[in-house]
Amino acid sequence: MCQYFDIPVKPVDCAAADKHLVTFRWYILCQSPRGVGTSRHCSVEHARAVSALFGSSRTEGACPACANPPTTVVIKYVNG
């Protein structure tokens, strides 16, 4: 079962008047993902959210929501 943690951020280079809130979802990949389809991680039914505490909600770089609307979640991977 894959685990994931969400990091909600507001990109500093966002062009929107009220900065977009984009969630970076980091998956901790498991050895045998279930229900993967076209993804590299378990489907929602087979994944589990874990708590994570981070500092600022601001992040450097371009805004994925401005570049590719209506993006609100960006998937990232980390090996567990």
N, C-alpha and C positions, 0 to 999 in steps of 0.2 A: 504494500500500500504506500503510495507516494504521500509525502507531506508537503505542505506549502505554507508560506507566510506572505501576507500582503503588506506593502509599504505604500500608503497614500502620499502622493507628492504634488506640489505645484511647481512646474518647471519655470525657472526665472526668465527664460526667453519666450514665454508664452505671449502671443499677440492679443489675446482676448482681454477686454477691459476688466472683467472679473476672472482672474486666472483660472484655467481649467484644473480640475482635480483629477489626476491620473493615478491609477493603482498599478504598481509594479508587483506582479505576483511571481514570487520565486519558488519554484518547485525543487524539492530535495528528492532527487530521483531514486526510485527503488530498483532492486535487481530484476523484478519481473512485473512490469506495469500491466494493469488489467484494464480492458475496455479502452484501449488507446486510440483506435481509429487512425487518424493521420497525425496524431500528436506523439511526443516522446514521453509523456507522463500519463499517469492513471486518469481515467475519466472522473468527473466530479463525484460519482457514486462510490468510487474506490479511492478517493483522496481524503486527507484529513488536514484541517487547518491547525497550525500551531501558533502560539502567541509569540510575538516579537515586539520589542520596544526599541525605537530608534529616536534620534534627535530631531533636527529640523525637518519640516515638511517641504522645504524648498530644495530644489535640486538644480544643478547646472545643466545647460544644454537645451536643445530644441524641444518643443512641445509636441508629443506624438498626436495629441488631439487636434492641434492646428494643422499639422502636416497630413493627417489622414483621418478626417472626421468620419464617423463619430467614435473614434477610439477612446475607450475609458480604462481598459486593462491591457497591460503589456506583459507578456509571458517571458520569464527568464528562467535559467536553469543553474543549479549548483549541485555538485556531487556530494552525497552524504557520506 
